[in-house]
Amino acid sequence: MSHTISSGSPGTTALWVAWARAVEHRRPDRLFHDDHAAAFLAAAGAEASTPPAEFCAALPVAVATRTAFFDEHLRSVTVGGIRQVVLLGAGLDTRAFRLPWPDGTSLYELDTPELLAFKEPVLARRGAAATCRRTPLAIDLTDDWPAALCAAGLDPARPVAWLAEGLLPYLEVEVADRLLTAVGRLSAPDSTLALTYNPEAMRALADAPSGRHLAGVGVAHPALPGRPEPWLARHGWQAHAHDIIEQAVVHRRIPAAAMAHTSPGSSASWLVTATIPGQQSHHPPPPR
Ligand SMILES: C[S@@+](CC[C@H](N)C(=O)[O-])C[C@H]1O[C@@H](n2cnc3c(N)ncnc32)[C@H](O)[C@@H]1O
């Protein structure tokens, strides 16, 4: 039996992200390969997986940029020695299959039972072979996910590369705080944290007419500060925030001329990497 993702759930937006990755995959100058993305769309059907028309221009740019940015980050930190990777709210991410992980890498994908019940059969039908030791973990991140993650094999005595890509908008601020506290407790020295951070941009979108599409898919608009550094510092992380528009120029997804109309940081949408102060730093190289 094939599972579906219910139309009012956050899993819907994982399909929208897969749609955007499929768009990037079809480009001759693609920044990454993701041939599983189209299979997810085919399994879900066009109606369920096509984003609202208002998002169809900007979403491929944002998703291609952040995907390439975090691909580079995860490559860099695993080449640097980290062998445990945790994707929080993994959605239809296929990095376990498409990135060249160093030997001995374990990658954990945490998402809801509903999302993984859709994802796993699609990958199995394709005979998808992971390039690391992959463990999907069906759990709600409002539950006791740290215990489940450790029971599944995560060793908190060894460093972890955490990624929360596109996750924070779905969490109430108290849940986001608890999540970060738990991440900190499981982070041995040299661990890294990467995330997308855009509460101001999401709040602005919520007030726009197209914001109605997000209201129906579980976006909580957490009351977090506009920039990520103070919030992450409160949780013990030293963050480096990269403006997604600048990164879209770096990755050639918008022309440099577009920057002439914006001031640095004006997008209010950040790609963030963080380390614990005093520890080794694994940051992607500065923009080329
Ligand atoms: C916008 S999608 C992003 C998915 C993926 N990180 C990516 O970039 O392709 C957000 C994901 O967060 C997951 N999510 C939201 N709230 C969650 C929760 N409380 N527990 C587990 N997963 C959650 C959703 O199911 C969805 O797959």
The ligand as an ORCA input file, in Angstrom:
! r2SCAN-3c Opt
* xyz 0 1
  C       9.947     22.403      5.059
  S      10.192     20.717      5.447
  C      11.960     20.637      5.284
  C      12.457     19.242      5.141
  C      13.955     19.064      4.930
  N      14.726     19.501      6.055
  C      14.409     19.717      3.667
  O      14.956     20.822      3.719
  O      14.205     19.116      2.610
  C       9.959     20.667      7.220
  C      10.011     19.260      7.785
  O       9.959     19.346      9.217
  C       9.169     18.275      9.672
  N       8.627     18.607     10.996
  C       7.929     19.715     11.351
  N       7.556     19.641     12.635
  C       8.024     18.450     13.106
  C       7.957     17.786     14.357
  N       7.319     18.334     15.402
  N       8.554     16.586     14.472
  C       9.199     16.003     13.419
  N       9.306     16.591     12.215
  C       8.717     17.792     12.051
  C       8.065     18.136      8.643
  O       7.431     16.868      8.681
  C       8.840     18.380      7.357
  O       9.321     17.191      6.789
*
